[in-house]
Amino acid sequence: MNLEGKKIGFAFTGSFCTFRKTIEELKKIVKIKDIEVIPLMSFNSYNLDTKFGNAKDFIKEIEEITKNKIINTVPMAEPIGPKKMFDILIVAPCSGNTISKLANDIIDTPVTMAVKSHLRNERPVVIAISTNNALSGAAENIGKLLNRKNYYFVPFKQDNPITKPNSVVFDPSYIIKTLEYALDKEQIQPIML
């Protein structure tokens, strides 16, 4: 399905090393005809400065790109489902911490609340995984989400199999295609690159 005319929730979580590549894809998405993108950020992504950049700089850039204020509190995220705010919601990057919370129904951040609220309408949630423990501690939680209705994954691969053998990261070039497939309730293939 084409993304034209859709409302997309675009949520960032704390895998800061992928922010730059993710923001480049966000820039492409907002250029699609009649699209509206509402940004969201987890507490950590909204508040922490890291070696990859300062939170306030990312916030400013994301709000300028989307022309919308970032949803950054649990109360701001709660109405997403009741108001049917999005046709689709993507969590990109989606950290291992967020995957763990979603897999175990722990709703204590703006992003986890957004996903829970959005899913009440049985609309698609796209996960762009980025975590150093995907092939170890987070594997069980990834498996849970792969088997749940309305979850779709951006294709991913090992980040650096030599120095980080358990790390997995999504391929940002697949974000738009994954969103299109997910709107048709299909998982883009191959899921592992």
MARVEX-707213 format. One line per 10 residues: number of its first residue (from 0); for each residue x, y, z of N, C-alpha, C, O. Coordinates in nm, 4 decimals. Layout:
NUM	X,Y,Z,X,Y,Z,X,Y,Z,X,Y,Z ~ ... $
//
This chain:
0	0.0852,-0.1174,0.0000,0.0000,0.0000,0.0000,0.0899,0.1239,0.0000,0.1939,0.1269,0.0657 ~ 0.0490,0.2222,-0.0724,0.1218,0.3474,-0.0807,0.1073,0.4271,0.0488,0.0044,0.4188,0.1158 ~ 0.2097,0.5041,0.0840,0.2054,0.5839,0.2063,0.1379,0.7197,0.1884,0.1179,0.7922,0.2859 ~ 0.1032,0.7541,0.0659,0.0395,0.8841,0.0407,-0.0863,0.9001,0.1250,-0.1702,0.8104,0.1324 ~ -0.0973,1.0170,0.1884,-0.2168,1.0485,0.2654,-0.2255,0.9815,0.4007,-0.3275,0.9936,0.4685 ~ -0.1223,0.9116,0.4417,-0.1259,0.8399,0.5695,-0.0740,0.9265,0.6840,0.0020,1.0213,0.6640 ~ -0.1179,0.8903,0.8050,-0.0652,0.9508,0.9281,0.0238,0.8468,0.9943,-0.0193,0.7361,1.0265 ~ 0.1484,0.8854,1.0134,0.2474,0.7923,1.0667,0.2996,0.8432,1.2002,0.3396,0.9590,1.2122 ~ 0.2991,0.7570,1.2992,0.3694,0.7844,1.4236,0.5111,0.7334,1.4078,0.5318,0.6194,1.3662 ~ 0.6097,0.8170,1.4408,0.7505,0.7792,1.4231,0.8216,0.7949,1.5565,0.8506,0.9065,1.5997 $
10	0.8497,0.6811,1.6221,0.9026,0.6815,1.7587,1.0508,0.6462,1.7627,1.0947,0.5491,1.7011 ~ 1.1263,0.7263,1.8355,1.2688,0.7029,1.8573,1.2891,0.6489,1.9984,1.2305,0.6992,2.0942 ~ 1.3734,0.5450,2.0102,1.4160,0.4986,2.1423,1.5686,0.5066,2.1477,1.6321,0.5543,2.0537 ~ 1.6269,0.4597,2.2582,1.7646,0.4914,2.2908,1.8781,0.4227,2.2186,1.9857,0.4108,2.2773 ~ 1.8632,0.3780,2.0996,1.9775,0.3267,2.0243,2.0366,0.4427,1.9443,2.0166,0.4539,1.8233 ~ 2.1084,0.5268,2.0136,2.1526,0.6561,1.9600,2.2446,0.6442,1.8388,2.2494,0.7351,1.7559 ~ 2.3171,0.5341,1.8276,2.4115,0.5174,1.7170,2.3420,0.5129,1.5812,2.4069,0.5320,1.4784 ~ 2.2119,0.4882,1.5791,2.1391,0.4804,1.4515,2.0546,0.6047,1.4232,1.9859,0.6105,1.3212 ~ 2.0589,0.7030,1.5113,1.9748,0.8221,1.4933,2.0003,0.8909,1.3599,1.9053,0.9243,1.2890 ~ 2.1261,0.9128,1.3244,2.1571,0.9873,1.2020,2.0969,0.9181,1.0801,2.0328,0.9837,0.9981 $
20	2.1165,0.7855,1.0665,2.0618,0.7119,0.9513,1.9096,0.7123,0.9539,1.8454,0.7208,0.8492 ~ 1.8525,0.7033,1.0716,1.7069,0.7032,1.0852,1.6487,0.8390,1.0453,1.5465,0.8455,0.9770 ~ 1.7129,0.9450,1.0873,1.6656,1.0798,1.0533,1.6728,1.1030,0.9030,1.5873,1.1717,0.8473 ~ 1.7729,1.0472,0.8370,1.7814,1.0603,0.6904,1.6614,0.9939,0.6229,1.6107,1.0457,0.5235 ~ 1.6154,0.8808,0.6749,1.4967,0.8145,0.6195,1.3701,0.8942,0.6529,1.2780,0.9019,0.5716 ~ 1.3661,0.9529,0.7718,1.2532,1.0367,0.8106,1.2374,1.1527,0.7121,1.1255,1.1885,0.6753 ~ 1.3482,1.2104,0.6702,1.3446,1.3201,0.5723,1.2795,1.2749,0.4413,1.2072,1.3521,0.3784 ~ 1.3044,1.1522,0.4006,1.2438,1.0985,0.2771,1.0935,1.0769,0.2964,1.0142,1.1045,0.2064 ~ 1.0556,1.0278,0.4133,0.9140,0.9975,0.4394,0.8292,1.1244,0.4352,0.7211,1.1240,0.3764 ~ 0.8763,1.2321,0.4963,0.7942,1.3538,0.5024,0.7747,1.4180,0.3647,0.6898,1.5058,0.3493 $
30	0.8508,1.3760,0.2663,0.8358,1.4295,0.1301,0.7259,1.3590,0.0509,0.6898,1.4033,-0.0581 ~ 0.6729,1.2500,0.1051,0.5659,1.1764,0.0379,0.4382,1.2611,0.0398,0.4078,1.3273,0.1390 ~ 0.3666,1.2578,-0.0679,0.2476,1.3419,-0.0854,0.1438,1.3200,0.0250,0.1086,1.2066,0.0577 ~ 0.0960,1.4307,0.0811,-0.0133,1.4320,0.1797,0.0121,1.3455,0.3026,-0.0823,1.2959,0.3641 ~ 0.1363,1.3276,0.3381,0.1671,1.2457,0.4554,0.1827,1.3363,0.5770,0.2261,1.4509,0.5650 ~ 0.1469,1.2839,0.6942,0.1725,1.3554,0.8180,0.2475,1.2618,0.9103,0.2071,1.1473,0.9304 ~ 0.3575,1.3112,0.9666,0.4389,1.2318,1.0576,0.4394,1.3002,1.1938,0.4761,1.4170,1.2067 ~ 0.3978,1.2242,1.2950,0.3984,1.2728,1.4331,0.5133,1.2024,1.5045,0.5120,1.0799,1.5167 ~ 0.6127,1.2778,1.5520,0.7269,1.2144,1.6186,0.7002,1.1847,1.7657,0.6245,1.2548,1.8328 ~ 0.7641,1.0800,1.8130,0.7591,1.0408,1.9534,0.9012,1.0071,1.9973,0.9847,0.9678,1.9158 $
40	0.9275,1.0225,2.1255,1.0580,0.9829,2.1794,1.0405,0.9215,2.3176,0.9576,0.9652,2.3973 ~ 1.1208,0.8193,2.3435,1.1246,0.7621,2.4784,1.1874,0.8637,2.5725,1.2449,0.9632,2.5285 ~ 1.1760,0.8381,2.7016,1.2358,0.9290,2.7995,1.3854,0.9459,2.7737,1.4365,1.0579,2.7725 ~ 1.4556,0.8335,2.7530,1.6002,0.8408,2.7339,1.6372,0.9139,2.6059,1.7267,0.9983,2.6075 ~ 1.5715,0.8841,2.4965,1.6073,0.9502,2.3710,1.5753,1.0991,2.3754,1.6399,1.1783,2.3068 ~ 1.4770,1.1375,2.4548,1.4375,1.2784,2.4657,1.5294,1.3564,2.5600,1.5431,1.4780,2.5463 ~ 1.5917,1.2881,2.6544,1.6650,1.3580,2.7601,1.8164,1.3376,2.7632,1.8870,1.4199,2.8214 ~ 1.8678,1.2322,2.7034,2.0099,1.2018,2.7199,2.0965,1.2587,2.6084,2.0646,1.2460,2.4902 ~ 2.2062,1.3214,2.6478,2.3117,1.3589,2.5542,2.4103,1.2433,2.5488,2.4443,1.1863,2.6525 ~ 2.4565,1.2079,2.4297,2.5508,1.0973,2.4143,2.6628,1.1393,2.3205,2.6639,1.2518,2.2705 $
50	2.7563,1.0495,2.2970,2.8646,1.0793,2.2039,2.8127,1.0934,2.0606,2.8847,1.1409,1.9727 ~ 2.6882,1.0524,2.0373,2.6286,1.0627,1.9038,2.5544,1.1939,1.8822,2.5121,1.2236,1.7705 ~ 2.5383,1.2731,1.9890,2.4734,1.4027,1.9756,2.3980,1.4428,2.1006,2.3772,1.3622,2.1913 ~ 2.3573,1.5685,2.1038,2.2816,1.6224,2.2159,2.1324,1.6070,2.1920,2.0841,1.6257,2.0803 ~ 2.0603,1.5731,2.2968,1.9157,1.5515,2.2871,1.8450,1.6732,2.2296,1.7604,1.6594,2.1413 ~ 1.8781,1.7914,2.2780,1.8081,1.9116,2.2310,1.8278,1.9343,2.0811,1.7385,1.9852,2.0134 ~ 1.9451,1.8965,2.0296,1.9699,1.9112,1.8859,1.8859,1.8127,1.8048,1.8303,1.8484,1.7009 ~ 1.8770,1.6882,1.8531,1.7924,1.5890,1.7848,1.6456,1.6311,1.7900,1.5744,1.6209,1.6902 ~ 1.6013,1.6775,1.9041,1.4616,1.7214,1.9197,1.4299,1.8324,1.8203,1.3291,1.8271,1.7499 ~ 1.5154,1.9313,1.8155,1.4948,2.0439,1.7246,1.4892,1.9966,1.5793,1.4007,2.0372,1.5039 $
60	1.5828,1.9116,1.5405,1.5870,1.8637,1.4027,1.4632,1.7816,1.3669,1.4047,1.8012,1.2604 ~ 1.4236,1.6911,1.4539,1.3075,1.6053,1.4274,1.1796,1.6887,1.4175,1.0966,1.6653,1.3296 ~ 1.1639,1.7860,1.5077,1.0449,1.8716,1.5029,1.0448,1.9592,1.3777,0.9386,1.9846,1.3208 ~ 1.1607,2.0053,1.3342,1.1675,2.0847,1.2110,1.1341,2.0002,1.0889,1.0641,2.0465,0.9989 ~ 1.1830,1.8774,1.0850,1.1570,1.7877,0.9715,1.0084,1.7549,0.9622,0.9496,1.7620,0.8543 ~ 0.9478,1.7190,1.0748,0.8083,1.6729,1.0744,0.7075,1.7864,1.0854,0.5896,1.7687,1.0548 ~ 0.7541,1.9031,1.1290,0.6669,2.0182,1.1542,0.5625,1.9871,1.2622,0.4532,2.0438,1.2632 ~ 0.5989,1.8960,1.3527,0.5129,1.8592,1.4649,0.5958,1.8479,1.5918,0.7139,1.8136,1.5871 ~ 0.5330,1.8770,1.7050,0.5970,1.8616,1.8350,0.6077,1.7129,1.8690,0.5229,1.6320,1.8310 ~ 0.7122,1.6803,1.9401,0.7369,1.5419,1.9795,0.6482,1.5031,2.0974,0.6381,1.5763,2.1958 $
70	0.5845,1.3874,2.0859,0.5129,1.3268,2.1986,0.6205,1.2652,2.2871,0.6926,1.1755,2.2434 ~ 0.6321,1.3131,2.4127,0.7428,1.2684,2.4968,0.7039,1.2359,2.6402,0.7906,1.2250,2.7269 ~ 0.5742,1.2204,2.6662,0.5300,1.1782,2.7988,0.4246,1.0685,2.7820,0.3633,1.0548,2.6762 ~ 0.4053,0.9920,2.8873,0.3031,0.8863,2.8852,0.1638,0.9464,2.8659,0.0882,0.8957,2.7830 ~ 0.1263,1.0524,2.9386,-0.0070,1.1102,2.9163,-0.0287,1.1626,2.7736,-0.1401,1.1563,2.7217 ~ 0.0768,1.2138,2.7107,0.0631,1.2600,2.5717,0.0394,1.1425,2.4762,-0.0287,1.1577,2.3748 ~ 0.0955,1.0257,2.5084,0.0844,0.9080,2.4211,-0.0451,0.8307,2.4405,-0.0903,0.7612,2.3495 ~ -0.1045,0.8422,2.5577,-0.2225,0.7614,2.5909,-0.3394,0.7786,2.4937,-0.4046,0.6788,2.4629 ~ -0.3702,0.8987,2.4433,-0.4853,0.9149,2.3539,-0.4651,0.8637,2.2109,-0.5582,0.8677,2.1305 ~ -0.3464,0.8163,2.1787,-0.3183,0.7739,2.0410,-0.4210,0.6724,1.9909,-0.4731,0.6869,1.8803 $
80	-0.4502,0.5713,2.0700,-0.5475,0.4699,2.0294,-0.6897,0.5207,2.0264,-0.7573,0.5087,1.9241 ~ -0.7374,0.5779,2.1375,-0.8752,0.6264,2.1381,-0.9050,0.7277,2.0277,-1.0156,0.7303,1.9737 ~ -0.8075,0.8102,1.9947,-0.8277,0.9110,1.8895,-0.7924,0.8593,1.7502,-0.8074,0.9305,1.6509 ~ -0.7447,0.7334,1.7438,-0.7034,0.6734,1.6155,-0.6121,0.7688,1.5386,-0.6363,0.8019,1.4225 ~ -0.5062,0.8118,1.6079,-0.4188,0.9154,1.5554,-0.3324,0.8712,1.4379,-0.2970,0.9541,1.3541 ~ -0.2972,0.7416,1.4293,-0.2054,0.6953,1.3252,-0.2654,0.5818,1.2441,-0.3420,0.5000,1.2950 ~ -0.2286,0.5789,1.1167,-0.2572,0.4612,1.0349,-0.1557,0.3516,1.0652,-0.1863,0.2326,1.0590 ~ -0.0345,0.3946,1.0980,0.0751,0.3020,1.1260,0.1722,0.3713,1.2213,0.1846,0.4937,1.2210 ~ 0.2402,0.2917,1.3023,0.3380,0.3428,1.3979,0.4675,0.2668,1.3780,0.4678,0.1439,1.3726 ~ 0.5785,0.3403,1.3671,0.7093,0.2769,1.3571,0.7936,0.3168,1.4769,0.7930,0.4326,1.5186 $
90	0.8656,0.2210,1.5315,0.9624,0.2467,1.6374,1.0997,0.2249,1.5755,1.1414,0.1115,1.5519 ~ 1.1699,0.3360,1.5492,1.2974,0.3300,1.4785,1.3902,0.4385,1.5301,1.3627,0.5570,1.5112 ~ 1.4957,0.4018,1.5925,1.5377,0.2664,1.6278,1.4571,0.2136,1.7474,1.4054,0.2895,1.8294 ~ 1.4490,0.0828,1.7531,1.3830,0.0178,1.8668,1.4901,-0.0572,1.9453,1.5433,-0.1583,1.8995 ~ 1.5201,-0.0067,2.0626,1.6253,-0.0648,2.1468,1.5822,-0.1988,2.2059,1.4636,-0.2319,2.2082 ~ 1.6791,-0.2742,2.2528,1.6494,-0.3999,2.3211,1.5651,-0.3783,2.4445,1.4810,-0.4619,2.4776 ~ 1.5862,-0.2674,2.5132,1.5067,-0.2338,2.6313,1.3591,-0.2183,2.5940,1.2716,-0.2718,2.6620 ~ 1.3321,-0.1451,2.4860,1.1934,-0.1247,2.4427,1.1321,-0.2551,2.3939,1.0158,-0.2832,2.4227 ~ 1.2087,-0.3348,2.3206,1.1580,-0.4650,2.2747,1.1197,-0.5512,2.3946,1.0148,-0.6155,2.3943 ~ 1.2042,-0.5524,2.4963,1.1753,-0.6292,2.6173,1.0455,-0.5831,2.6824,0.9627,-0.6648,2.7226 $
100	1.0286,-0.4522,2.6923,0.9071,-0.3992,2.7538,0.7834,-0.4341,2.6717,0.6811,-0.4736,2.7276 ~ 0.7920,-0.4197,2.5394,0.6767,-0.4524,2.4545,0.6428,-0.6012,2.4623,0.5256,-0.6382,2.4696 ~ 0.7450,-0.6858,2.4609,0.7224,-0.8308,2.4643,0.6590,-0.8752,2.5949,0.5888,-0.9763,2.5993 ~ 0.6838,-0.7994,2.7015,0.6334,-0.8380,2.8336,0.5273,-0.7429,2.8869,0.4962,-0.7438,3.0061 ~ 0.4718,-0.6609,2.7983,0.3621,-0.5698,2.8298,0.3936,-0.4765,2.9470,0.3117,-0.4566,3.0367 ~ 0.5143,-0.4201,2.9435,0.5533,-0.3197,3.0421,0.5357,-0.1831,2.9756,0.6075,-0.1483,2.8818 ~ 0.4404,-0.1081,3.0252,0.4010,0.0182,2.9618,0.4390,0.1333,3.0545,0.3583,0.1778,3.1361 ~ 0.5628,0.1811,3.0410,0.6092,0.2849,3.1320,0.6909,0.3945,3.0633,0.7605,0.4707,3.1305 ~ 0.6832,0.4030,2.9322,0.7497,0.5113,2.8585,0.6508,0.5665,2.7553,0.5497,0.5023,2.7269 ~ 0.6783,0.6830,2.6998,0.5897,0.7357,2.5957,0.5779,0.6412,2.4754,0.4710,0.6290,2.4156 $
110	0.6882,0.5749,2.4409,0.6854,0.4864,2.3235,0.6081,0.3586,2.3520,0.5276,0.3161,2.2690 ~ 0.6305,0.2963,2.4673,0.5553,0.1738,2.4962,0.4061,0.2031,2.5123,0.3224,0.1220,2.4726 ~ 0.3728,0.3175,2.5697,0.2321,0.3565,2.5789,0.1746,0.3817,2.4391,0.0613,0.3425,2.4111 ~ 0.2506,0.4457,2.3527,0.2038,0.4719,2.2163,0.1733,0.3415,2.1444,0.0696,0.3292,2.0793 ~ 0.2628,0.2442,2.1557,0.2421,0.1150,2.0892,0.1180,0.0465,2.1456,0.0327,-0.0001,2.0700 ~ 0.1080,0.0404,2.2772,-0.0081,-0.0245,2.3399,-0.1380,0.0429,2.2958,-0.2346,-0.0242,2.2595 ~ -0.1391,0.1745,2.2992,-0.2594,0.2492,2.2641,-0.2946,0.2308,2.1166,-0.4113,0.2132,2.0815 ~ -0.1932,0.2352,2.0313,-0.2138,0.2184,1.8870,-0.2665,0.0786,1.8530,-0.3531,0.0636,1.7668 ~ -0.2141,-0.0225,1.9207,-0.2539,-0.1612,1.8917,-0.4001,-0.1904,1.9254,-0.4566,-0.2868,1.8737 ~ -0.4614,-0.1106,2.0096,-0.6023,-0.1352,2.0426,-0.6898,-0.1256,1.9181,-0.8004,-0.1797,1.9158 $
120	-0.6410,-0.0568,1.8138,-0.7142,-0.0438,1.6876,-0.6717,-0.1478,1.5846,-0.7139,-0.1426,1.4691 ~ -0.5877,-0.2427,1.6273,-0.5363,-0.3491,1.5407,-0.4705,-0.2939,1.4145,-0.4849,-0.3481,1.3050 ~ -0.3984,-0.1848,1.4342,-0.3229,-0.1244,1.3247,-0.1758,-0.1634,1.3381,-0.1303,-0.1964,1.4476 ~ -0.1014,-0.1600,1.2278,0.0354,-0.2121,1.2297,0.1357,-0.1271,1.3079,0.1307,-0.0041,1.3095 ~ 0.2278,-0.2007,1.3730,0.3431,-0.1428,1.4405,0.4670,-0.2010,1.3739,0.4818,-0.3228,1.3640 ~ 0.5553,-0.1138,1.3286,0.6793,-0.1563,1.2633,0.7940,-0.1373,1.3623,0.8073,-0.0321,1.4249 ~ 0.8759,-0.2407,1.3750,0.9895,-0.2400,1.4660,1.1182,-0.2379,1.3843,1.1395,-0.3234,1.2983 ~ 1.2037,-0.1394,1.4117,1.3364,-0.1305,1.3487,1.4389,-0.1570,1.4585,1.4853,-0.0654,1.5264 ~ 1.4724,-0.2834,1.4737,1.5518,-0.3291,1.5871,1.6969,-0.2815,1.5782,1.7579,-0.2817,1.4713 ~ 1.7495,-0.2412,1.6922,1.8904,-0.2037,1.7037,1.9337,-0.2294,1.8474,1.9053,-0.1502,1.9372 $
130	2.0029,-0.3415,1.8678,2.0444,-0.3763,2.0034,2.1677,-0.4655,2.0007,2.1833,-0.5500,1.9125 ~ 2.2544,-0.4453,2.0983,2.3779,-0.5230,2.1074,2.3568,-0.6647,2.1599,2.4482,-0.7468,2.1526 ~ 2.2382,-0.6949,2.2126,2.2166,-0.8294,2.2675,2.1034,-0.9045,2.1982,2.0394,-0.9900,2.2593 ~ 2.0784,-0.8734,2.0712,1.9685,-0.9376,1.9975,1.9840,-1.0885,1.9868,1.8850,-1.1617,1.9894 ~ 2.1068,-1.1349,1.9750,2.1300,-1.2781,1.9589,2.1684,-1.3449,2.0900,2.2230,-1.4552,2.0915 ~ 2.1391,-1.2768,2.1993,2.1599,-1.3355,2.3315,2.0374,-1.3040,2.4171,1.9312,-1.3619,2.3941 ~ 2.0485,-1.2159,2.5131,1.9405,-1.1894,2.6077,1.8105,-1.1402,2.5467,1.7029,-1.1717,2.5976 ~ 1.8181,-1.0635,2.4384,1.6962,-1.0079,2.3777,1.6296,-1.1026,2.2787,1.5183,-1.0755,2.2334 ~ 1.6944,-1.2116,2.2446,1.6416,-1.3027,2.1421,1.5013,-1.3537,2.1749,1.4153,-1.3597,2.0870 ~ 1.4782,-1.3898,2.2990,1.3467,-1.4405,2.3400,1.2379,-1.3353,2.3174,1.1289,-1.3672,2.2699 $
140	1.2678,-1.2110,2.3515,1.1687,-1.1039,2.3362,1.1442,-1.0697,2.1891,1.0312,-1.0404,2.1500 ~ 1.2480,-1.0733,2.1095,1.2311,-1.0526,1.9650,1.1405,-1.1613,1.9089,1.0509,-1.1340,1.8289 ~ 1.1648,-1.2855,1.9519,1.0806,-1.3970,1.9076,0.9347,-1.3786,1.9448,0.8456,-1.4099,1.8659 ~ 0.9102,-1.3280,2.0648,0.7714,-1.3032,2.1064,0.7033,-1.2038,2.0128,0.5894,-1.2252,1.9713 ~ 0.7733,-1.0949,1.9795,0.7118,-0.9934,1.8927,0.6965,-1.0428,1.7497,0.6005,-1.0066,1.6818 ~ 0.7901,-1.1251,1.7032,0.7784,-1.1812,1.5679,0.6526,-1.2670,1.5541,0.5993,-1.2832,1.4443 ~ 0.6065,-1.3209,1.6648,0.4895,-1.4090,1.6632,0.3598,-1.3396,1.7022,0.2560,-1.4047,1.7146 ~ 0.3645,-1.2102,1.7213,0.2427,-1.1378,1.7600,0.1791,-1.0690,1.6405,0.2461,-1.0202,1.5494 ~ 0.0485,-1.0676,1.6453,-0.0307,-1.0016,1.5421,-0.0010,-0.8515,1.5417,0.0155,-0.7902,1.6472 ~ 0.0056,-0.7938,1.4229,0.0206,-0.6502,1.3988,0.1607,-0.5950,1.4253,0.1793,-0.4733,1.4239 $
150	0.2592,-0.6811,1.4493,0.3985,-0.6387,1.4573,0.4701,-0.6792,1.3294,0.4545,-0.7912,1.2807 ~ 0.5485,-0.5866,1.2756,0.6250,-0.6103,1.1533,0.7658,-0.5562,1.1745,0.7838,-0.4543,1.2413 ~ 0.8649,-0.6231,1.1184,1.0032,-0.5843,1.1412,1.0684,-0.5314,1.0138,1.0528,-0.5886,0.9060 ~ 1.1421,-0.4208,1.0284,1.2301,-0.3749,0.9215,1.3409,-0.4793,0.9111,1.3962,-0.5192,1.0136 ~ 1.3752,-0.5249,0.7902,1.4825,-0.6241,0.7782,1.6098,-0.5814,0.8521,1.6473,-0.4642,0.8534 ~ 1.6744,-0.6805,0.9132,1.7904,-0.6526,0.9968,1.9022,-0.7521,0.9706,1.8825,-0.8562,0.9078 ~ 2.0207,-0.7169,1.0208,2.1387,-0.8024,1.0027,2.2305,-0.7855,1.1228,2.2122,-0.6957,1.2049 ~ 2.3294,-0.8733,1.1313,2.4289,-0.8573,1.2354,2.5028,-0.7267,1.2119,2.5380,-0.6921,1.0991 ~ 2.5251,-0.6561,1.3199,2.5908,-0.5258,1.3145,2.7395,-0.5411,1.2805,2.7874,-0.4856,1.1816 ~ 2.8104,-0.6155,1.3622,2.9518,-0.6419,1.3407,2.9815,-0.7780,1.4035,3.0104,-0.7862,1.5229 $
160	2.9744,-0.8849,1.3235,2.9837,-1.0193,1.3806,3.1179,-1.0508,1.4468,3.1265,-1.1458,1.5246 ~ 3.2217,-0.9739,1.4181,3.3524,-1.0011,1.4778,3.3636,-0.9388,1.6176,3.3941,-1.0082,1.7146 ~ 3.3392,-0.8095,1.6272,3.3582,-0.7433,1.7571,3.2307,-0.7360,1.8406,3.2372,-0.7156,1.9618 ~ 3.1134,-0.7528,1.7763,2.9852,-0.7505,1.8486,2.8974,-0.8652,1.7966,2.7979,-0.8407,1.7284 ~ 2.9334,-0.9890,1.8281,2.8663,-1.1043,1.7680,2.7180,-1.1193,1.8014,2.6476,-1.1923,1.7316 ~ 2.6685,-1.0529,1.9054,2.5266,-1.0638,1.9414,2.4443,-0.9443,1.8967,2.3240,-0.9385,1.9220 ~ 2.5082,-0.8494,1.8306,2.4435,-0.7236,1.7927,2.3712,-0.7345,1.6586,2.4213,-0.7943,1.5634 ~ 2.2522,-0.6751,1.6540,2.1713,-0.6725,1.5320,2.1236,-0.5300,1.5100,2.0917,-0.4583,1.6049 ~ 2.1190,-0.4896,1.3829,2.0716,-0.3559,1.3495,1.9857,-0.3625,1.2233,2.0134,-0.4404,1.1321 ~ 1.8818,-0.2804,1.2193,1.7940,-0.2738,1.1030,1.8644,-0.2039,0.9875,1.9600,-0.1290,1.0075 $
170	1.8160,-0.2291,0.8671,1.8679,-0.1618,0.7482,1.7742,-0.0454,0.7167,1.6610,-0.0682,0.6738 ~ 1.8189,0.0795,0.7369,1.7296,0.1946,0.7190,1.6721,0.2072,0.5784,1.5649,0.2650,0.5606 ~ 1.7414,0.1542,0.4789,1.6918,0.1664,0.3412,1.5622,0.0884,0.3194,1.4966,0.1060,0.2167 ~ 1.5246,0.0025,0.4143,1.4013,-0.0762,0.4033,1.2835,-0.0146,0.4794,1.1740,-0.0708,0.4776 ~ 1.3030,0.0974,0.5449,1.1956,0.1528,0.6283,1.0693,0.1806,0.5474,0.9614,0.1351,0.5852 ~ 1.0801,0.2530,0.4388,0.9604,0.2894,0.3615,0.8909,0.1655,0.3067,0.7687,0.1543,0.3164 ~ 0.9662,0.0729,0.2497,0.9057,-0.0498,0.1956,0.8375,-0.1313,0.3058,0.7298,-0.1870,0.2846 ~ 0.9003,-0.1380,0.4234,0.8402,-0.2134,0.5343,0.7087,-0.1499,0.5767,0.6112,-0.2203,0.6028 ~ 0.7054,-0.0173,0.5837,0.5805,0.0522,0.6168,0.4721,0.0200,0.5142,0.3576,-0.0060,0.5511 ~ 0.5073,0.0217,0.3868,0.4095,-0.0076,0.2811,0.3556,-0.1497,0.2939,0.2348,-0.1713,0.2844 $
180	0.4435,-0.2459,0.3152,0.4004,-0.3853,0.3310,0.3128,-0.4008,0.4557,0.2094,-0.4676,0.4519 ~ 0.3552,-0.3385,0.5660,0.2815,-0.3529,0.6916,0.1401,-0.2970,0.6811,0.0479,-0.3498,0.7433 ~ 0.1221,-0.1906,0.6030,-0.0134,-0.1380,0.5829,-0.1031,-0.2400,0.5132,-0.2253,-0.2357,0.5274 ~ -0.0425,-0.3308,0.4384,-0.1160,-0.4413,0.3757,-0.1152,-0.5668,0.4626,-0.1553,-0.6744,0.4185 ~ -0.0685,-0.5512,0.5882,-0.0624,-0.6624,0.6847,0.0314,-0.7733,0.6367,0.0036,-0.8916,0.6566 ~ 0.1423,-0.7345,0.5736,0.2419,-0.8307,0.5258,0.3781,-0.7965,0.5831,0.4126,-0.6793,0.5981 ~ 0.4547,-0.8984,0.6146,0.5926,-0.8811,0.6584,0.6823,-0.8844,0.5353,0.6833,-0.9832,0.4619 ~ 0.7572,-0.7776,0.5124,0.8513,-0.7754,0.4012,0.9545,-0.8865,0.4205,0.9933,-0.9176,0.5331 ~ 0.9977,-0.9451,0.3103,1.0944,-1.0532,0.3166,1.2136,-1.0224,0.2261,1.1957,-0.9516,0.1270 ~ 1.3312,-1.0707,0.2542,1.3653,-1.1474,0.3748,1.3737,-1.0557,0.4956,1.4078,-0.9380,0.4838 $
190	1.3425,-1.1106,0.6109,1.3470,-1.0310,0.7328,1.4898,-1.0200,0.7857,1.5261,-0.9214,0.8498 ~ 1.5702,-1.1227,0.7579,1.7121,-1.1197,0.7979,1.7964,-1.1103,0.6721,1.7831,-1.1904,0.5796 ~ 1.8830,-1.0110,0.6713,1.9660,-0.9862,0.5542,2.1017,-1.0531,0.5650,2.1836,-1.0417,0.4739 $
//
